[in-house]
Amino acid sequence: MRRLDPLTPRTDVDPRPETAPRSTGLWPFDPSRFPVYYGWVIVVVGTIGMIASVPGQTAGVSVFTDHLTDGTGLSRLQLSIAYLIGTGTSGVVLPRGGRAVDRYGARVMALAATLGLAATLVVLSVVGPMNTVVGMVVMSVGFGCLRFSGQGMLTLSSRTMISQWFDRRRGVVTSFSNAFMSFAFAASPAFLLWLIDLDGFRTAWRLMAAALVVVIGTIVVVLFRESPESSGLMIDGGVAERESDGSMRAAGPIGTDADLTRDEAIRDARFWAVTLPVAALSSTGTALTFHIVDIGAEIGLTDDEIVRIFLPIAFVSVPVTLVNGWLIDKVSPVLIAAAMCVSQLVMYLCVSYIDTTTTAVLAIAGWGISQGCFAPLTSAAMPRLFGRRHLGAISGVQMSAMVIGSAIGPALFAAVKSIAGSYEAALWISATVPAFGLALAIWCLVRSSSTAPAA
């Protein structure tokens, strides 16, 4: 296994066309003329870009489920199957989207995703009663476009862009960004319900589409930038050397020749040690949220009692996110991945017994700590381990695993419940993924320790 750290010059890899420098970083203004490092502007606008993906996220889609069943004539089960097909298809094609981010830049792909998400919302706002076959096809395609453009490409482009602009403080910066995004996602269902109450779900989707085109589209075009190199700046701050006439000197490719390609990264055990726990949480966390009321009824808790667990989970996850953001700049991301696996195992094994105080505390703590590890491992781990040159392609594979997991989780839990009569068996099955991830993380850490050069 070849390691990125310590960096060693590579002579076997030529600059790829998809990572060639672009000159659009100075349009419509020169970021180097800002009084502060432009990376801080990137953090703000990149976070706004991720928040704008809400219409394509589970939190944004779930609010419209009942309206879609009434509007299309499909049953909740049929709509869930269409959602599974659409989300799964989105996950399969996301790696190509990641490579497109490397090739065309975050600004171009974020704009394309914004316009695609807006167009999808407009189309979905006009759907009406359909027969089962046509309805399933239409909603599968609609959900696929919604998830690919929103949850997929807009999030991936914005997150990748933020990671490109920082090195020394990448973990802290991305964790603060993700903390704001988490609060926005938590507040989004209430906002969307208010928007629906104004004039129905169709008008709500059209208003969001207009806001995406006018507001988010403008922010992306004017303020998004691919990298400091393309903007005449140096990563973490400083202005790059200029030509004698003051013009920007042609920038080299992003990152260094030591950066791993996508194929090299996915053959590296560290990639899967980090990706398995975040994909597992995407799957099981989505499933638990989707079936939370039914899970509460199985345990003997009322709807109000079971949904109360989300608030303390948030109180645990936010500080853990910030601490892990600081840690990931100092320790191996694989160590944080191992901690996430342990916390998930505690969470999965205790959720079924959340009606007692001790197991409830353990389940909430495990869930909150897992979520607190999630943000740094999806934002800062990939560039830390594998470099920046092919970051979009590498992150695209990781996000693909997460999206596919979020598609499989709810269906798996429903299937196990129908067969076994309980969700507990689904949690035991789900626990095998973080258990394997923990074993892989320990193997990577032991191997790294045994091959480290002597002081």
Contacts in CASP RR format, 6 or more apart in sequence:
PFRMAT RR
TARGET T0000
AUTHOR 0000-0000-0000
METHOD contacts of the structure
MODEL  1
MRRLDPLTPRTDVDPRPETAPRSTGLWPFDPSRFPVYYGWVIVVVGTIGM
IASVPGQTAGVSVFTDHLTDGTGLSRLQLSIAYLIGTGTSGVVLPRGGRA
VDRYGARVMALAATLGLAATLVVLSVVGPMNTVVGMVVMSVGFGCLRFSG
QGMLTLSSRTMISQWFDRRRGVVTSFSNAFMSFAFAASPAFLLWLIDLDG
FRTAWRLMAAALVVVIGTIVVVLFRESPESSGLMIDGGVAERESDGSMRA
AGPIGTDADLTRDEAIRDARFWAVTLPVAALSSTGTALTFHIVDIGAEIG
LTDDEIVRIFLPIAFVSVPVTLVNGWLIDKVSPVLIAAAMCVSQLVMYLC
VSYIDTTTTAVLAIAGWGISQGCFAPLTSAAMPRLFGRRHLGAISGVQMS
AMVIGSAIGPALFAAVKSIAGSYEAALWISATVPAFGLALAIWCLVRSSS
TAPAA
1 267 0 8 1.000
1 268 0 8 1.000
1 269 0 8 1.000
1 270 0 8 1.000
1 447 0 8 1.000
2 260 0 8 1.000
2 264 0 8 1.000
2 268 0 8 1.000
4 258 0 8 1.000
4 259 0 8 1.000
4 260 0 8 1.000
4 385 0 8 1.000
4 386 0 8 1.000
4 387 0 8 1.000
5 385 0 8 1.000
7 256 0 8 1.000
7 258 0 8 1.000
8 258 0 8 1.000
9 256 0 8 1.000
9 257 0 8 1.000
9 258 0 8 1.000
10 257 0 8 1.000
10 258 0 8 1.000
11 257 0 8 1.000
13 257 0 8 1.000
13 261 0 8 1.000
15 252 0 8 1.000
15 253 0 8 1.000
16 102 0 8 1.000
16 253 0 8 1.000
16 261 0 8 1.000
16 389 0 8 1.000
16 390 0 8 1.000
17 103 0 8 1.000
18 99 0 8 1.000
18 102 0 8 1.000
18 103 0 8 1.000
18 104 0 8 1.000
18 393 0 8 1.000
19 102 0 8 1.000
19 103 0 8 1.000
19 253 0 8 1.000
19 254 0 8 1.000
19 389 0 8 1.000
19 390 0 8 1.000
20 253 0 8 1.000
21 229 0 8 1.000
21 230 0 8 1.000
21 250 0 8 1.000
21 251 0 8 1.000
21 252 0 8 1.000
21 253 0 8 1.000
21 254 0 8 1.000
22 105 0 8 1.000
22 226 0 8 1.000
22 230 0 8 1.000
23 230 0 8 1.000
24 107 0 8 1.000
24 226 0 8 1.000
24 230 0 8 1.000
25 31 0 8 1.000
25 225 0 8 1.000
25 226 0 8 1.000
25 230 0 8 1.000
25 231 0 8 1.000
25 232 0 8 1.000
26 231 0 8 1.000
26 232 0 8 1.000
26 248 0 8 1.000
28 222 0 8 1.000
30 231 0 8 1.000
30 232 0 8 1.000
31 38 0 8 1.000
31 41 0 8 1.000
31 225 0 8 1.000
31 231 0 8 1.000
31 232 0 8 1.000
31 233 0 8 1.000
32 38 0 8 1.000
32 231 0 8 1.000
32 232 0 8 1.000
32 233 0 8 1.000
32 239 0 8 1.000
32 240 0 8 1.000
34 41 0 8 1.000
37 233 0 8 1.000
37 236 0 8 1.000
37 237 0 8 1.000
37 238 0 8 1.000
38 165 0 8 1.000
38 225 0 8 1.000
38 228 0 8 1.000
38 231 0 8 1.000
38 233 0 8 1.000
39 165 0 8 1.000
39 166 0 8 1.000
39 228 0 8 1.000
39 237 0 8 1.000
41 223 0 8 1.000
42 161 0 8 1.000
42 162 0 8 1.000
42 165 0 8 1.000
42 223 0 8 1.000
42 224 0 8 1.000
42 225 0 8 1.000
43 162 0 8 1.000
43 165 0 8 1.000
43 173 0 8 1.000
43 176 0 8 1.000
43 177 0 8 1.000
45 219 0 8 1.000
45 220 0 8 1.000
45 223 0 8 1.000
45 224 0 8 1.000
46 158 0 8 1.000
46 159 0 8 1.000
46 161 0 8 1.000
46 162 0 8 1.000
46 177 0 8 1.000
46 224 0 8 1.000
47 158 0 8 1.000
47 162 0 8 1.000
47 177 0 8 1.000
47 180 0 8 1.000
47 181 0 8 1.000
48 158 0 8 1.000
48 216 0 8 1.000
48 219 0 8 1.000
49 110 0 8 1.000
49 154 0 8 1.000
49 155 0 8 1.000
49 158 0 8 1.000
49 216 0 8 1.000
49 219 0 8 1.000
49 220 0 8 1.000
50 154 0 8 1.000
50 155 0 8 1.000
50 158 0 8 1.000
50 159 0 8 1.000
50 177 0 8 1.000
50 181 0 8 1.000
51 180 0 8 1.000
51 181 0 8 1.000
51 184 0 8 1.000
51 185 0 8 1.000
52 114 0 8 1.000
52 154 0 8 1.000
52 212 0 8 1.000
52 216 0 8 1.000
53 117 0 8 1.000
53 150 0 8 1.000
53 151 0 8 1.000
53 152 0 8 1.000
53 154 0 8 1.000
53 155 0 8 1.000
53 158 0 8 1.000
54 60 0 8 1.000
54 184 0 8 1.000
54 185 0 8 1.000
54 188 0 8 1.000
54 192 0 8 1.000
55 61 0 8 1.000
55 117 0 8 1.000
55 121 0 8 1.000
55 146 0 8 1.000
55 150 0 8 1.000
55 205 0 8 1.000
55 208 0 8 1.000
55 212 0 8 1.000
56 117 0 8 1.000
56 146 0 8 1.000
56 147 0 8 1.000
56 149 0 8 1.000
56 150 0 8 1.000
56 151 0 8 1.000
57 150 0 8 1.000
57 151 0 8 1.000
57 185 0 8 1.000
57 188 0 8 1.000
58 151 0 8 1.000
58 286 0 8 1.000
58 289 0 8 1.000
58 290 0 8 1.000
58 406 0 8 1.000
59 185 0 8 1.000
59 186 0 8 1.000
59 188 0 8 1.000
59 189 0 8 1.000
60 188 0 8 1.000
60 189 0 8 1.000
60 192 0 8 1.000
61 83 0 8 1.000
61 143 0 8 1.000
61 146 0 8 1.000
62 189 0 8 1.000
62 290 0 8 1.000
63 189 0 8 1.000
63 192 0 8 1.000
63 193 0 8 1.000
63 196 0 8 1.000
64 192 0 8 1.000
64 196 0 8 1.000
64 201 0 8 1.000
64 204 0 8 1.000
64 205 0 8 1.000
65 76 0 8 1.000
65 79 0 8 1.000
67 196 0 8 1.000
67 200 0 8 1.000
67 201 0 8 1.000
68 74 0 8 1.000
68 79 0 8 1.000
68 127 0 8 1.000
68 139 0 8 1.000
68 201 0 8 1.000
69 75 0 8 1.000
69 76 0 8 1.000
69 79 0 8 1.000
71 127 0 8 1.000
71 128 0 8 1.000
71 129 0 8 1.000
72 79 0 8 1.000
72 127 0 8 1.000
72 128 0 8 1.000
72 129 0 8 1.000
72 130 0 8 1.000
72 135 0 8 1.000
72 138 0 8 1.000
72 139 0 8 1.000
73 129 0 8 1.000
73 130 0 8 1.000
74 82 0 8 1.000
74 130 0 8 1.000
74 132 0 8 1.000
74 135 0 8 1.000
74 136 0 8 1.000
74 139 0 8 1.000
78 132 0 8 1.000
78 135 0 8 1.000
78 136 0 8 1.000
79 139 0 8 1.000
80 410 0 8 1.000
80 411 0 8 1.000
80 414 0 8 1.000
81 136 0 8 1.000
81 411 0 8 1.000
82 135 0 8 1.000
82 136 0 8 1.000
82 139 0 8 1.000
82 140 0 8 1.000
82 143 0 8 1.000
83 139 0 8 1.000
83 143 0 8 1.000
83 407 0 8 1.000
84 407 0 8 1.000
84 408 0 8 1.000
84 410 0 8 1.000
84 411 0 8 1.000
85 140 0 8 1.000
85 143 0 8 1.000
85 144 0 8 1.000
86 140 0 8 1.000
86 141 0 8 1.000
86 142 0 8 1.000
86 143 0 8 1.000
86 144 0 8 1.000
86 147 0 8 1.000
86 407 0 8 1.000
87 143 0 8 1.000
87 144 0 8 1.000
87 147 0 8 1.000
87 403 0 8 1.000
87 404 0 8 1.000
87 406 0 8 1.000
87 407 0 8 1.000
88 144 0 8 1.000
88 147 0 8 1.000
88 403 0 8 1.000
88 404 0 8 1.000
88 407 0 8 1.000
88 408 0 8 1.000
89 140 0 8 1.000
89 144 0 8 1.000
89 148 0 8 1.000
90 144 0 8 1.000
90 147 0 8 1.000
90 148 0 8 1.000
90 151 0 8 1.000
90 152 0 8 1.000
90 403 0 8 1.000
91 147 0 8 1.000
91 148 0 8 1.000
91 152 0 8 1.000
91 399 0 8 1.000
91 400 0 8 1.000
91 403 0 8 1.000
91 404 0 8 1.000
91 407 0 8 1.000
92 400 0 8 1.000
92 404 0 8 1.000
93 148 0 8 1.000
94 148 0 8 1.000
94 152 0 8 1.000
94 153 0 8 1.000
94 156 0 8 1.000
94 396 0 8 1.000
94 397 0 8 1.000
94 399 0 8 1.000
94 400 0 8 1.000
94 403 0 8 1.000
95 262 0 8 1.000
95 393 0 8 1.000
95 396 0 8 1.000
95 397 0 8 1.000
95 400 0 8 1.000
97 109 0 8 1.000
97 153 0 8 1.000
97 156 0 8 1.000
97 396 0 8 1.000
98 109 0 8 1.000
98 156 0 8 1.000
98 160 0 8 1.000
98 392 0 8 1.000
98 393 0 8 1.000
98 395 0 8 1.000
98 396 0 8 1.000
99 262 0 8 1.000
99 392 0 8 1.000
99 393 0 8 1.000
100 109 0 8 1.000
101 109 0 8 1.000
101 153 0 8 1.000
101 156 0 8 1.000
101 157 0 8 1.000
101 160 0 8 1.000
101 392 0 8 1.000
101 393 0 8 1.000
101 396 0 8 1.000
102 389 0 8 1.000
102 390 0 8 1.000
102 391 0 8 1.000
102 392 0 8 1.000
102 393 0 8 1.000
105 157 0 8 1.000
105 226 0 8 1.000
106 157 0 8 1.000
106 158 0 8 1.000
106 160 0 8 1.000
106 161 0 8 1.000
106 164 0 8 1.000
106 224 0 8 1.000
106 225 0 8 1.000
106 226 0 8 1.000
107 157 0 8 1.000
107 161 0 8 1.000
107 220 0 8 1.000
107 221 0 8 1.000
107 224 0 8 1.000
107 225 0 8 1.000
107 226 0 8 1.000
109 153 0 8 1.000
109 156 0 8 1.000
109 157 0 8 1.000
110 153 0 8 1.000
110 154 0 8 1.000
110 157 0 8 1.000
110 158 0 8 1.000
110 161 0 8 1.000
110 220 0 8 1.000
110 224 0 8 1.000
111 217 0 8 1.000
111 220 0 8 1.000
111 221 0 8 1.000
111 224 0 8 1.000
112 153 0 8 1.000
113 149 0 8 1.000
113 150 0 8 1.000
113 152 0 8 1.000
113 153 0 8 1.000
113 154 0 8 1.000
113 157 0 8 1.000
114 149 0 8 1.000
114 154 0 8 1.000
114 212 0 8 1.000
114 213 0 8 1.000
114 216 0 8 1.000
114 217 0 8 1.000
114 220 0 8 1.000
115 212 0 8 1.000
115 213 0 8 1.000
115 217 0 8 1.000
116 145 0 8 1.000
116 149 0 8 1.000
117 146 0 8 1.000
117 149 0 8 1.000
117 150 0 8 1.000
117 154 0 8 1.000
117 209 0 8 1.000
117 212 0 8 1.000
118 208 0 8 1.000
118 209 0 8 1.000
118 210 0 8 1.000
118 212 0 8 1.000
118 213 0 8 1.000
119 145 0 8 1.000
119 209 0 8 1.000
120 142 0 8 1.000
120 145 0 8 1.000
120 146 0 8 1.000
120 149 0 8 1.000
121 146 0 8 1.000
121 205 0 8 1.000
121 206 0 8 1.000
121 208 0 8 1.000
121 209 0 8 1.000
121 212 0 8 1.000
122 205 0 8 1.000
122 206 0 8 1.000
122 209 0 8 1.000
123 142 0 8 1.000
124 142 0 8 1.000
124 146 0 8 1.000
124 205 0 8 1.000
125 201 0 8 1.000
125 202 0 8 1.000
125 203 0 8 1.000
125 205 0 8 1.000
125 206 0 8 1.000
125 209 0 8 1.000
126 202 0 8 1.000
127 138 0 8 1.000
127 139 0 8 1.000
130 138 0 8 1.000
147 403 0 8 1.000
151 403 0 8 1.000
152 399 0 8 1.000
152 403 0 8 1.000
155 399 0 8 1.000
156 392 0 8 1.000
156 395 0 8 1.000
156 396 0 8 1.000
156 399 0 8 1.000
159 174 0 8 1.000
159 378 0 8 1.000
159 379 0 8 1.000
159 395 0 8 1.000
160 391 0 8 1.000
160 392 0 8 1.000
160 395 0 8 1.000
161 224 0 8 1.000
161 225 0 8 1.000
161 226 0 8 1.000
161 227 0 8 1.000
162 173 0 8 1.000
162 174 0 8 1.000
162 177 0 8 1.000
162 379 0 8 1.000
163 170 0 8 1.000
163 174 0 8 1.000
163 379 0 8 1.000
163 380 0 8 1.000
163 382 0 8 1.000
163 383 0 8 1.000
163 388 0 8 1.000
163 391 0 8 1.000
163 395 0 8 1.000
164 226 0 8 1.000
164 227 0 8 1.000
164 228 0 8 1.000
164 235 0 8 1.000
164 254 0 8 1.000
164 383 0 8 1.000
164 388 0 8 1.000
164 391 0 8 1.000
165 227 0 8 1.000
165 228 0 8 1.000
165 235 0 8 1.000
166 173 0 8 1.000
166 174 0 8 1.000
166 235 0 8 1.000
166 236 0 8 1.000
167 235 0 8 1.000
167 236 0 8 1.000
167 383 0 8 1.000
168 236 0 8 1.000
168 329 0 8 1.000
169 236 0 8 1.000
169 329 0 8 1.000
170 328 0 8 1.000
170 329 0 8 1.000
170 379 0 8 1.000
170 380 0 8 1.000
170 383 0 8 1.000
170 384 0 8 1.000
171 325 0 8 1.000
171 326 0 8 1.000
171 328 0 8 1.000
171 329 0 8 1.000
171 376 0 8 1.000
171 379 0 8 1.000
171 380 0 8 1.000
172 322 0 8 1.000
172 325 0 8 1.000
172 326 0 8 1.000
172 329 0 8 1.000
174 325 0 8 1.000
174 375 0 8 1.000
174 376 0 8 1.000
174 379 0 8 1.000
174 380 0 8 1.000
175 321 0 8 1.000
175 322 0 8 1.000
175 324 0 8 1.000
175 325 0 8 1.000
175 326 0 8 1.000
175 375 0 8 1.000
175 376 0 8 1.000
175 379 0 8 1.000
175 380 0 8 1.000
176 322 0 8 1.000
177 379 0 8 1.000
178 321 0 8 1.000
178 375 0 8 1.000
178 376 0 8 1.000
178 379 0 8 1.000
179 318 0 8 1.000
179 321 0 8 1.000
179 322 0 8 1.000
179 375 0 8 1.000
182 314 0 8 1.000
182 317 0 8 1.000
182 318 0 8 1.000
182 321 0 8 1.000
182 371 0 8 1.000
182 375 0 8 1.000
183 318 0 8 1.000
186 310 0 8 1.000
186 314 0 8 1.000
192 204 0 8 1.000
195 204 0 8 1.000
195 207 0 8 1.000
195 208 0 8 1.000
196 204 0 8 1.000
198 204 0 8 1.000
225 231 0 8 1.000
226 254 0 8 1.000
227 235 0 8 1.000
227 254 0 8 1.000
227 388 0 8 1.000
228 234 0 8 1.000
228 235 0 8 1.000
228 237 0 8 1.000
228 240 0 8 1.000
229 235 0 8 1.000
229 240 0 8 1.000
229 251 0 8 1.000
229 252 0 8 1.000
229 253 0 8 1.000
229 254 0 8 1.000
229 255 0 8 1.000
230 251 0 8 1.000
230 254 0 8 1.000
232 239 0 8 1.000
232 240 0 8 1.000
232 248 0 8 1.000
232 249 0 8 1.000
232 251 0 8 1.000
233 239 0 8 1.000
233 240 0 8 1.000
234 240 0 8 1.000
240 248 0 8 1.000
240 249 0 8 1.000
240 251 0 8 1.000
241 249 0 8 1.000
242 248 0 8 1.000
242 249 0 8 1.000
243 249 0 8 1.000
253 389 0 8 1.000
254 388 0 8 1.000
254 389 0 8 1.000
254 391 0 8 1.000
255 387 0 8 1.000
255 388 0 8 1.000
255 389 0 8 1.000
256 387 0 8 1.000
256 389 0 8 1.000
258 387 0 8 1.000
259 386 0 8 1.000
259 387 0 8 1.000
259 388 0 8 1.000
259 389 0 8 1.000
259 390 0 8 1.000
260 268 0 8 1.000
260 386 0 8 1.000
260 387 0 8 1.000
260 390 0 8 1.000
260 394 0 8 1.000
261 390 0 8 1.000
261 393 0 8 1.000
262 390 0 8 1.000
262 393 0 8 1.000
262 394 0 8 1.000
262 397 0 8 1.000
264 386 0 8 1.000
265 271 0 8 1.000
265 382 0 8 1.000
265 385 0 8 1.000
265 386 0 8 1.000
265 390 0 8 1.000
265 394 0 8 1.000
265 397 0 8 1.000
266 272 0 8 1.000
266 394 0 8 1.000
266 397 0 8 1.000
268 385 0 8 1.000
268 386 0 8 1.000
269 440 0 8 1.000
269 443 0 8 1.000
269 444 0 8 1.000
269 447 0 8 1.000
270 333 0 8 1.000
270 334 0 8 1.000
270 385 0 8 1.000
270 444 0 8 1.000
271 382 0 8 1.000
271 385 0 8 1.000
271 386 0 8 1.000
271 394 0 8 1.000
271 397 0 8 1.000
271 398 0 8 1.000
272 437 0 8 1.000
272 440 0 8 1.000
273 334 0 8 1.000
273 337 0 8 1.000
273 338 0 8 1.000
273 437 0 8 1.000
273 440 0 8 1.000
273 441 0 8 1.000
273 443 0 8 1.000
273 444 0 8 1.000
274 333 0 8 1.000
274 334 0 8 1.000
274 337 0 8 1.000
274 377 0 8 1.000
274 381 0 8 1.000
274 382 0 8 1.000
274 385 0 8 1.000
274 398 0 8 1.000
275 397 0 8 1.000
275 398 0 8 1.000
275 401 0 8 1.000
276 337 0 8 1.000
276 341 0 8 1.000
276 433 0 8 1.000
276 434 0 8 1.000
276 436 0 8 1.000
276 437 0 8 1.000
276 440 0 8 1.000
277 337 0 8 1.000
277 340 0 8 1.000
277 341 0 8 1.000
277 344 0 8 1.000
277 370 0 8 1.000
277 373 0 8 1.000
277 377 0 8 1.000
277 433 0 8 1.000
277 434 0 8 1.000
277 437 0 8 1.000
278 340 0 8 1.000
278 374 0 8 1.000
278 377 0 8 1.000
278 378 0 8 1.000
278 398 0 8 1.000
278 401 0 8 1.000
278 402 0 8 1.000
279 398 0 8 1.000
279 401 0 8 1.000
279 402 0 8 1.000
279 404 0 8 1.000
279 405 0 8 1.000
279 433 0 8 1.000
280 344 0 8 1.000
280 430 0 8 1.000
280 433 0 8 1.000
280 434 0 8 1.000
281 340 0 8 1.000
281 344 0 8 1.000
281 370 0 8 1.000
281 371 0 8 1.000
281 374 0 8 1.000
282 401 0 8 1.000
282 402 0 8 1.000
282 403 0 8 1.000
282 405 0 8 1.000
282 406 0 8 1.000
283 405 0 8 1.000
283 406 0 8 1.000
283 408 0 8 1.000
283 409 0 8 1.000
283 412 0 8 1.000
283 430 0 8 1.000
283 433 0 8 1.000
284 344 0 8 1.000
284 348 0 8 1.000
284 409 0 8 1.000
284 427 0 8 1.000
284 430 0 8 1.000
285 367 0 8 1.000
285 409 0 8 1.000
286 405 0 8 1.000
286 406 0 8 1.000
286 409 0 8 1.000
286 410 0 8 1.000
287 409 0 8 1.000
287 410 0 8 1.000
287 412 0 8 1.000
287 413 0 8 1.000
287 426 0 8 1.000
287 430 0 8 1.000
288 295 0 8 1.000
288 351 0 8 1.000
288 413 0 8 1.000
290 409 0 8 1.000
290 410 0 8 1.000
290 413 0 8 1.000
291 410 0 8 1.000
291 413 0 8 1.000
291 414 0 8 1.000
291 417 0 8 1.000
291 423 0 8 1.000
292 306 0 8 1.000
292 307 0 8 1.000
293 303 0 8 1.000
293 306 0 8 1.000
293 307 0 8 1.000
294 417 0 8 1.000
294 423 0 8 1.000
295 306 0 8 1.000
295 351 0 8 1.000
295 423 0 8 1.000
296 302 0 8 1.000
296 303 0 8 1.000
296 305 0 8 1.000
296 306 0 8 1.000
296 354 0 8 1.000
298 422 0 8 1.000
298 423 0 8 1.000
299 306 0 8 1.000
299 352 0 8 1.000
299 353 0 8 1.000
299 354 0 8 1.000
299 355 0 8 1.000
300 355 0 8 1.000
301 354 0 8 1.000
301 355 0 8 1.000
306 354 0 8 1.000
309 354 0 8 1.000
309 360 0 8 1.000
309 363 0 8 1.000
309 364 0 8 1.000
309 367 0 8 1.000
312 364 0 8 1.000
313 364 0 8 1.000
313 367 0 8 1.000
313 368 0 8 1.000
313 371 0 8 1.000
314 368 0 8 1.000
316 364 0 8 1.000
316 365 0 8 1.000
316 366 0 8 1.000
316 367 0 8 1.000
316 368 0 8 1.000
316 369 0 8 1.000
316 371 0 8 1.000
316 372 0 8 1.000
317 367 0 8 1.000
317 368 0 8 1.000
317 369 0 8 1.000
317 370 0 8 1.000
317 371 0 8 1.000
317 372 0 8 1.000
318 372 0 8 1.000
320 368 0 8 1.000
320 369 0 8 1.000
320 371 0 8 1.000
320 372 0 8 1.000
320 373 0 8 1.000
321 371 0 8 1.000
321 372 0 8 1.000
321 374 0 8 1.000
321 375 0 8 1.000
321 376 0 8 1.000
324 336 0 8 1.000
324 372 0 8 1.000
324 373 0 8 1.000
324 375 0 8 1.000
324 376 0 8 1.000
325 375 0 8 1.000
325 376 0 8 1.000
325 380 0 8 1.000
327 336 0 8 1.000
327 376 0 8 1.000
328 336 0 8 1.000
328 376 0 8 1.000
328 377 0 8 1.000
328 380 0 8 1.000
328 381 0 8 1.000
328 384 0 8 1.000
329 380 0 8 1.000
329 384 0 8 1.000
332 445 0 8 1.000
332 448 0 8 1.000
333 376 0 8 1.000
333 377 0 8 1.000
333 380 0 8 1.000
333 381 0 8 1.000
333 384 0 8 1.000
333 385 0 8 1.000
334 441 0 8 1.000
334 444 0 8 1.000
334 445 0 8 1.000
334 448 0 8 1.000
335 441 0 8 1.000
335 445 0 8 1.000
336 373 0 8 1.000
336 376 0 8 1.000
336 377 0 8 1.000
336 381 0 8 1.000
337 373 0 8 1.000
337 377 0 8 1.000
337 381 0 8 1.000
337 437 0 8 1.000
337 441 0 8 1.000
338 438 0 8 1.000
338 441 0 8 1.000
338 442 0 8 1.000
338 445 0 8 1.000
339 369 0 8 1.000
339 373 0 8 1.000
340 369 0 8 1.000
340 370 0 8 1.000
340 373 0 8 1.000
340 374 0 8 1.000
340 377 0 8 1.000
340 434 0 8 1.000
341 434 0 8 1.000
341 435 0 8 1.000
341 437 0 8 1.000
341 438 0 8 1.000
341 441 0 8 1.000
342 434 0 8 1.000
342 438 0 8 1.000
343 365 0 8 1.000
343 366 0 8 1.000
343 367 0 8 1.000
343 368 0 8 1.000
343 369 0 8 1.000
343 370 0 8 1.000
343 373 0 8 1.000
344 366 0 8 1.000
344 370 0 8 1.000
344 431 0 8 1.000
344 434 0 8 1.000
345 431 0 8 1.000
345 434 0 8 1.000
345 435 0 8 1.000
345 438 0 8 1.000
346 362 0 8 1.000
346 363 0 8 1.000
346 365 0 8 1.000
346 366 0 8 1.000
347 362 0 8 1.000
347 363 0 8 1.000
347 366 0 8 1.000
347 367 0 8 1.000
347 368 0 8 1.000
347 370 0 8 1.000
348 427 0 8 1.000
348 428 0 8 1.000
348 430 0 8 1.000
348 431 0 8 1.000
348 434 0 8 1.000
349 427 0 8 1.000
349 428 0 8 1.000
349 431 0 8 1.000
350 359 0 8 1.000
350 360 0 8 1.000
350 362 0 8 1.000
350 363 0 8 1.000
350 366 0 8 1.000
351 363 0 8 1.000
351 367 0 8 1.000
351 427 0 8 1.000
352 422 0 8 1.000
352 423 0 8 1.000
352 424 0 8 1.000
352 427 0 8 1.000
353 359 0 8 1.000
353 363 0 8 1.000
354 360 0 8 1.000
354 363 0 8 1.000
378 395 0 8 1.000
378 398 0 8 1.000
378 399 0 8 1.000
378 402 0 8 1.000
382 391 0 8 1.000
382 394 0 8 1.000
382 395 0 8 1.000
382 398 0 8 1.000
383 391 0 8 1.000
386 394 0 8 1.000
409 430 0 8 1.000
412 426 0 8 1.000
412 429 0 8 1.000
412 430 0 8 1.000
413 423 0 8 1.000
413 426 0 8 1.000
416 422 0 8 1.000
416 423 0 8 1.000
416 425 0 8 1.000
416 426 0 8 1.000
416 429 0 8 1.000
417 423 0 8 1.000
417 426 0 8 1.000
420 426 0 8 1.000
END
